[in-house]
């Protein structure tokens, strides 16, 4: 069994990867906003968001995590919309 300290080091390593992926995702979100703005499209595409939730939740190998993951992805999409709205105002 790993020690608490070893497990915390592992979580820190994962968190570092998540920070990098979050920044990468938000950079792409900014590009999406530029395309939407140029095309006159709205920020929210509810059917697309539902498809993203379903597709990514289905990728989980542990179905017991589905509800937690769904909350995470929905929160990320809400943050993405918030960031897009900020960019739209600029």
Secondary structure, 3 states (H helix, E strand, C coil): CCCHHHHHHHHHHHHHHHHHHHHHHHHHHHHHHHHHHHHCCCCCCHHHHHHHHHHHHHCCCCHHHHHHHHHHHHHHHHHHHHHHHHHHHC
